[in-house]
């Protein structure tokens, strides 16, 4: 499952992670730190919705 930022459209893919911000590939969205934010617009995790 992937997760899309409702504000800017960035898609977090757990298989890719967010290496630029220290998130290793394989990190589930639920396992992201609570203070993780969208790398494009700095939206919080609660601004993301599941997409297929």
PDB file of N, CA, C and O in Angstrom, chain B, residues numbered from 101:
ATOM      1  N   UNK B 101       0.838  -1.180   0.000  1.00  0.00           N
ATOM      2  CA  UNK B 101       0.000   0.000   0.000  1.00  0.00           C
ATOM      3  C   UNK B 101       0.890   1.253   0.000  1.00  0.00           C
ATOM      4  O   UNK B 101       1.892   1.313   0.712  1.00  0.00           O
ATOM      5  N   UNK B 102       0.517   2.224  -0.788  1.00  0.00           N
ATOM      6  CA  UNK B 102       1.231   3.494  -0.847  1.00  0.00           C
ATOM      7  C   UNK B 102       0.363   4.572  -0.203  1.00  0.00           C
ATOM      8  O   UNK B 102      -0.835   4.379   0.000  1.00  0.00           O
ATOM      9  N   UNK B 103       0.968   5.682   0.107  1.00  0.00           N
ATOM     10  CA  UNK B 103       0.265   6.764   0.806  1.00  0.00           C
ATOM     11  C   UNK B 103       0.528   8.078   0.100  1.00  0.00           C
ATOM     12  O   UNK B 103       1.675   8.429  -0.178  1.00  0.00           O
ATOM     13  N   UNK B 104      -0.561   8.812  -0.193  1.00  0.00           N
ATOM     14  CA  UNK B 104      -0.447  10.054  -0.955  1.00  0.00           C
ATOM     15  C   UNK B 104      -0.737  11.259  -0.072  1.00  0.00           C
ATOM     16  O   UNK B 104      -1.692  11.265   0.704  1.00  0.00           O
ATOM     17  N   UNK B 105       0.104  12.276  -0.204  1.00  0.00           N
ATOM     18  CA  UNK B 105      -0.116  13.533   0.494  1.00  0.00           C
ATOM     19  C   UNK B 105      -1.303  14.241  -0.149  1.00  0.00           C
ATOM     20  O   UNK B 105      -1.314  14.473  -1.358  1.00  0.00           O
ATOM     21  N   UNK B 106      -2.305  14.585   0.668  1.00  0.00           N
ATOM     22  CA  UNK B 106      -3.504  15.245   0.141  1.00  0.00           C
ATOM     23  C   UNK B 106      -3.217  16.679  -0.297  1.00  0.00           C
ATOM     24  O   UNK B 106      -3.972  17.251  -1.084  1.00  0.00           O
ATOM     25  N   UNK B 107      -2.133  17.256   0.207  1.00  0.00           N
ATOM     26  CA  UNK B 107      -1.840  18.654  -0.099  1.00  0.00           C
ATOM     27  C   UNK B 107      -1.059  18.832  -1.399  1.00  0.00           C
ATOM     28  O   UNK B 107      -1.343  19.748  -2.171  1.00  0.00           O
ATOM     29  N   UNK B 108      -0.065  17.952  -1.649  1.00  0.00           N
ATOM     30  CA  UNK B 108       0.792  18.176  -2.821  1.00  0.00           C
ATOM     31  C   UNK B 108       0.855  17.002  -3.786  1.00  0.00           C
ATOM     32  O   UNK B 108       1.371  17.148  -4.894  1.00  0.00           O
ATOM     33  N   UNK B 109       0.337  15.829  -3.385  1.00  0.00           N
ATOM     34  CA  UNK B 109       0.336  14.689  -4.285  1.00  0.00           C
ATOM     35  C   UNK B 109       1.557  13.791  -4.182  1.00  0.00           C
ATOM     36  O   UNK B 109       1.652  12.804  -4.911  1.00  0.00           O
ATOM     37  N   UNK B 110       2.508  14.111  -3.282  1.00  0.00           N
ATOM     38  CA  UNK B 110       3.663  13.227  -3.073  1.00  0.00           C
ATOM     39  C   UNK B 110       3.166  11.859  -2.632  1.00  0.00           C
ATOM     40  O   UNK B 110       2.257  11.766  -1.808  1.00  0.00           O
ATOM     41  N   UNK B 111       3.755  10.795  -3.173  1.00  0.00           N
ATOM     42  CA  UNK B 111       3.366   9.441  -2.798  1.00  0.00           C
ATOM     43  C   UNK B 111       4.516   8.785  -2.042  1.00  0.00           C
ATOM     44  O   UNK B 111       5.626   8.661  -2.561  1.00  0.00           O
ATOM     45  N   UNK B 112       4.234   8.365  -0.802  1.00  0.00           N
ATOM     46  CA  UNK B 112       5.206   7.593  -0.025  1.00  0.00           C
ATOM     47  C   UNK B 112       5.034   6.131  -0.370  1.00  0.00           C
ATOM     48  O   UNK B 112       3.957   5.560  -0.197  1.00  0.00           O
ATOM     49  N   UNK B 113       6.113   5.525  -0.864  1.00  0.00           N
ATOM     50  CA  UNK B 113       6.127   4.108  -1.219  1.00  0.00           C
ATOM     51  C   UNK B 113       7.036   3.397  -0.223  1.00  0.00           C
ATOM     52  O   UNK B 113       8.243   3.639  -0.215  1.00  0.00           O
ATOM     53  N   UNK B 114       6.473   2.514   0.627  1.00  0.00           N
ATOM     54  CA  UNK B 114       7.300   1.821   1.617  1.00  0.00           C
ATOM     55  C   UNK B 114       8.472   1.050   1.015  1.00  0.00           C
ATOM     56  O   UNK B 114       9.500   0.892   1.672  1.00  0.00           O
ATOM     57  N   UNK B 115       8.338   0.571  -0.210  1.00  0.00           N
ATOM     58  CA  UNK B 115       9.437  -0.167  -0.844  1.00  0.00           C
ATOM     59  C   UNK B 115      10.624   0.740  -1.136  1.00  0.00           C
ATOM     60  O   UNK B 115      11.763   0.278  -1.193  1.00  0.00           O
ATOM     61  N   UNK B 116      10.360   2.029  -1.320  1.00  0.00           N
ATOM     62  CA  UNK B 116      11.411   3.003  -1.626  1.00  0.00           C
ATOM     63  C   UNK B 116      11.878   3.722  -0.365  1.00  0.00           C
ATOM     64  O   UNK B 116      13.059   4.042  -0.231  1.00  0.00           O
ATOM     65  N   UNK B 117      10.953   3.974   0.558  1.00  0.00           N
ATOM     66  CA  UNK B 117      11.272   4.740   1.754  1.00  0.00           C
ATOM     67  C   UNK B 117      11.439   6.214   1.408  1.00  0.00           C
ATOM     68  O   UNK B 117      10.882   6.703   0.425  1.00  0.00           O
ATOM     69  N   UNK B 118      12.207   6.906   2.222  1.00  0.00           N
ATOM     70  CA  UNK B 118      12.511   8.327   2.006  1.00  0.00           C
ATOM     71  C   UNK B 118      13.986   8.513   2.366  1.00  0.00           C
ATOM     72  O   UNK B 118      14.311   9.154   3.366  1.00  0.00           O
ATOM     73  N   UNK B 119      14.892   7.937   1.530  1.00  0.00           N
ATOM     74  CA  UNK B 119      16.314   7.922   1.876  1.00  0.00           C
ATOM     75  C   UNK B 119      16.917   9.304   2.092  1.00  0.00           C
ATOM     76  O   UNK B 119      17.853   9.450   2.879  1.00  0.00           O
ATOM     77  N   UNK B 120      16.400  10.319   1.410  1.00  0.00           N
ATOM     78  CA  UNK B 120      16.941  11.670   1.596  1.00  0.00           C
ATOM     79  C   UNK B 120      16.714  12.175   3.016  1.00  0.00           C
ATOM     80  O   UNK B 120      17.408  13.080   3.479  1.00  0.00           O
ATOM     81  N   UNK B 121      15.749  11.589   3.697  1.00  0.00           N
ATOM     82  CA  UNK B 121      15.435  12.002   5.066  1.00  0.00           C
ATOM     83  C   UNK B 121      15.676  10.883   6.080  1.00  0.00           C
ATOM     84  O   UNK B 121      15.114  10.893   7.175  1.00  0.00           O
ATOM     85  N   UNK B 122      16.518   9.920   5.702  1.00  0.00           N
ATOM     86  CA  UNK B 122      16.939   8.881   6.633  1.00  0.00           C
ATOM     87  C   UNK B 122      15.963   7.746   6.828  1.00  0.00           C
ATOM     88  O   UNK B 122      16.102   6.972   7.775  1.00  0.00           O
ATOM     89  N   UNK B 123      14.959   7.623   5.941  1.00  0.00           N
ATOM     90  CA  UNK B 123      13.985   6.530   6.048  1.00  0.00           C
ATOM     91  C   UNK B 123      14.395   5.430   5.072  1.00  0.00           C
ATOM     92  O   UNK B 123      14.376   5.615   3.856  1.00  0.00           O
ATOM     93  N   UNK B 124      14.763   4.287   5.634  1.00  0.00           N
ATOM     94  CA  UNK B 124      15.259   3.176   4.833  1.00  0.00           C
ATOM     95  C   UNK B 124      14.153   2.551   3.976  1.00  0.00           C
ATOM     96  O   UNK B 124      12.990   2.537   4.380  1.00  0.00           O
ATOM     97  N   UNK B 125      14.512   2.031   2.787  1.00  0.00           N
ATOM     98  CA  UNK B 125      13.548   1.248   2.008  1.00  0.00           C
ATOM     99  C   UNK B 125      13.001   0.097   2.858  1.00  0.00           C
ATOM    100  O   UNK B 125      13.733  -0.510   3.641  1.00  0.00           O
ATOM    101  N   UNK B 126      11.731  -0.188   2.697  1.00  0.00           N
ATOM    102  CA  UNK B 126      11.099  -1.244   3.472  1.00  0.00           C
ATOM    103  C   UNK B 126      10.429  -0.744   4.745  1.00  0.00           C
ATOM    104  O   UNK B 126       9.874  -1.541   5.501  1.00  0.00           O
ATOM    105  N   UNK B 127      10.471   0.566   4.996  1.00  0.00           N
ATOM    106  CA  UNK B 127       9.847   1.126   6.198  1.00  0.00           C
ATOM    107  C   UNK B 127       8.358   1.366   5.949  1.00  0.00           C
ATOM    108  O   UNK B 127       7.977   2.165   5.093  1.00  0.00           O
ATOM    109  N   UNK B 128       7.528   0.659   6.712  1.00  0.00           N
ATOM    110  CA  UNK B 128       6.076   0.819   6.579  1.00  0.00           C
ATOM    111  C   UNK B 128       5.663   2.226   6.993  1.00  0.00           C
ATOM    112  O   UNK B 128       6.303   2.835   7.850  1.00  0.00           O
ATOM    113  N   UNK B 129       4.605   2.742   6.391  1.00  0.00           N
ATOM    114  CA  UNK B 129       4.116   4.080   6.727  1.00  0.00           C
ATOM    115  C   UNK B 129       3.839   4.188   8.226  1.00  0.00           C
ATOM    116  O   UNK B 129       4.155   5.198   8.855  1.00  0.00           O
ATOM    117  N   UNK B 130       3.244   3.136   8.789  1.00  0.00           N
ATOM    118  CA  UNK B 130       2.917   3.128  10.216  1.00  0.00           C
ATOM    119  C   UNK B 130       4.164   3.229  11.087  1.00  0.00           C
ATOM    120  O   UNK B 130       4.090   3.677  12.231  1.00  0.00           O
ATOM    121  N   UNK B 131       5.316   2.810  10.547  1.00  0.00           N
ATOM    122  CA  UNK B 131       6.560   2.810  11.314  1.00  0.00           C
ATOM    123  C   UNK B 131       7.373   4.095  11.141  1.00  0.00           C
ATOM    124  O   UNK B 131       8.436   4.242  11.745  1.00  0.00           O
ATOM    125  N   UNK B 132       6.877   5.027  10.317  1.00  0.00           N
ATOM    126  CA  UNK B 132       7.577   6.303  10.183  1.00  0.00           C
ATOM    127  C   UNK B 132       7.521   7.047  11.510  1.00  0.00           C
ATOM    128  O   UNK B 132       6.526   6.943  12.228  1.00  0.00           O
ATOM    129  N   UNK B 133       8.571   7.798  11.852  1.00  0.00           N
ATOM    130  CA  UNK B 133       8.526   8.577  13.096  1.00  0.00           C
ATOM    131  C   UNK B 133       7.338   9.538  13.094  1.00  0.00           C
ATOM    132  O   UNK B 133       6.929  10.022  12.038  1.00  0.00           O
ATOM    133  N   UNK B 134       6.789   9.811  14.271  1.00  0.00           N
ATOM    134  CA  UNK B 134       5.636  10.702  14.366  1.00  0.00           C
ATOM    135  C   UNK B 134       5.946  12.092  13.839  1.00  0.00           C
ATOM    136  O   UNK B 134       5.043  12.795  13.385  1.00  0.00           O
ATOM    137  N   UNK B 135       7.220  12.503  13.890  1.00  0.00           N
ATOM    138  CA  UNK B 135       7.590  13.844  13.430  1.00  0.00           C
ATOM    139  C   UNK B 135       8.005  13.874  11.956  1.00  0.00           C
ATOM    140  O   UNK B 135       8.455  14.905  11.456  1.00  0.00           O
ATOM    141  N   UNK B 136       7.850  12.722  11.251  1.00  0.00           N
ATOM    142  CA  UNK B 136       8.149  12.697   9.818  1.00  0.00           C
ATOM    143  C   UNK B 136       7.136  13.569   9.097  1.00  0.00           C
ATOM    144  O   UNK B 136       5.950  13.561   9.428  1.00  0.00           O
ATOM    145  N   UNK B 137       7.609  14.323   8.107  1.00  0.00           N
ATOM    146  CA  UNK B 137       6.718  15.172   7.317  1.00  0.00           C
ATOM    147  C   UNK B 137       6.960  14.919   5.835  1.00  0.00           C
ATOM    148  O   UNK B 137       8.003  14.389   5.451  1.00  0.00           O
ATOM    149  N   UNK B 138       6.009  15.294   5.016  1.00  0.00           N
ATOM    150  CA  UNK B 138       6.132  15.171   3.570  1.00  0.00           C
ATOM    151  C   UNK B 138       7.395  15.896   3.111  1.00  0.00           C
ATOM    152  O   UNK B 138       7.594  17.062   3.451  1.00  0.00           O
ATOM    153  N   UNK B 139       8.251  15.219   2.342  1.00  0.00           N
ATOM    154  CA  UNK B 139       9.494  15.850   1.904  1.00  0.00           C
ATOM    155  C   UNK B 139       9.293  16.987   0.905  1.00  0.00           C
ATOM    156  O   UNK B 139      10.216  17.766   0.667  1.00  0.00           O
ATOM    157  N   UNK B 140       8.105  17.093   0.318  1.00  0.00           N
ATOM    158  CA  UNK B 140       7.868  18.164  -0.650  1.00  0.00           C
ATOM    159  C   UNK B 140       7.202  19.384  -0.027  1.00  0.00           C
ATOM    160  O   UNK B 140       7.571  20.518  -0.331  1.00  0.00           O
ATOM    161  N   UNK B 141       6.210  19.154   0.854  1.00  0.00           N
ATOM    162  CA  UNK B 141       5.448  20.310   1.363  1.00  0.00           C
ATOM    163  C   UNK B 141       5.399  20.394   2.886  1.00  0.00           C
ATOM    164  O   UNK B 141       4.764  21.292   3.439  1.00  0.00           O
ATOM    165  N   UNK B 142       6.066  19.465   3.563  1.00  0.00           N
ATOM    166  CA  UNK B 142       6.148  19.444   5.036  1.00  0.00           C
ATOM    167  C   UNK B 142       4.818  19.169   5.728  1.00  0.00           C
ATOM    168  O   UNK B 142       4.648  19.524   6.894  1.00  0.00           O
ATOM    169  N   UNK B 143       3.867  18.539   5.027  1.00  0.00           N
ATOM    170  CA  UNK B 143       2.611  18.148   5.657  1.00  0.00           C
ATOM    171  C   UNK B 143       2.872  17.005   6.640  1.00  0.00           C
ATOM    172  O   UNK B 143       3.779  16.198   6.438  1.00  0.00           O
ATOM    173  N   UNK B 144       2.072  16.945   7.700  1.00  0.00           N
ATOM    174  CA  UNK B 144       2.231  15.884   8.689  1.00  0.00           C
ATOM    175  C   UNK B 144       1.637  14.573   8.168  1.00  0.00           C
ATOM    176  O   UNK B 144       0.931  14.550   7.159  1.00  0.00           O
ATOM    177  N   UNK B 145       1.940  13.480   8.882  1.00  0.00           N
ATOM    178  CA  UNK B 145       1.473  12.156   8.461  1.00  0.00           C
ATOM    179  C   UNK B 145      -0.042  12.077   8.348  1.00  0.00           C
ATOM    180  O   UNK B 145      -0.557  11.305   7.539  1.00  0.00           O
ATOM    181  N   UNK B 146      -0.768  12.863   9.145  1.00  0.00           N
ATOM    182  CA  UNK B 146      -2.236  12.772   9.100  1.00  0.00           C
ATOM    183  C   UNK B 146      -2.835  13.419   7.858  1.00  0.00           C
ATOM    184  O   UNK B 146      -4.050  13.373   7.663  1.00  0.00           O
ATOM    185  N   UNK B 147      -2.005  14.015   7.022  1.00  0.00           N
ATOM    186  CA  UNK B 147      -2.465  14.580   5.746  1.00  0.00           C
ATOM    187  C   UNK B 147      -2.344  13.563   4.604  1.00  0.00           C
ATOM    188  O   UNK B 147      -2.613  13.893   3.449  1.00  0.00           O
ATOM    189  N   UNK B 148      -1.941  12.329   4.925  1.00  0.00           N
ATOM    190  CA  UNK B 148      -1.766  11.285   3.921  1.00  0.00           C
ATOM    191  C   UNK B 148      -2.926  10.317   3.923  1.00  0.00           C
ATOM    192  O   UNK B 148      -3.498  10.021   4.973  1.00  0.00           O
ATOM    193  N   UNK B 149      -3.280   9.816   2.731  1.00  0.00           N
ATOM    194  CA  UNK B 149      -4.317   8.791   2.620  1.00  0.00           C
ATOM    195  C   UNK B 149      -3.752   7.615   1.828  1.00  0.00           C
ATOM    196  O   UNK B 149      -2.855   7.772   0.999  1.00  0.00           O
ATOM    197  N   UNK B 150      -4.303   6.432   2.108  1.00  0.00           N
ATOM    198  CA  UNK B 150      -3.870   5.216   1.417  1.00  0.00           C
ATOM    199  C   UNK B 150      -4.296   5.255  -0.034  1.00  0.00           C
ATOM    200  O   UNK B 150      -5.413   5.662  -0.354  1.00  0.00           O
ATOM    201  N   UNK B 151      -3.393   4.826  -0.920  1.00  0.00           N
ATOM    202  CA  UNK B 151      -3.713   4.650  -2.344  1.00  0.00           C
ATOM    203  C   UNK B 151      -3.135   3.311  -2.765  1.00  0.00           C
ATOM    204  O   UNK B 151      -2.214   2.801  -2.128  1.00  0.00           O
ATOM    205  N   UNK B 152      -3.675   2.737  -3.838  1.00  0.00           N
ATOM    206  CA  UNK B 152      -3.176   1.444  -4.307  1.00  0.00           C
ATOM    207  C   UNK B 152      -2.128   1.613  -5.373  1.00  0.00           C
ATOM    208  O   UNK B 152      -1.599   0.624  -5.881  1.00  0.00           O
TER     209      UNK B 152
END
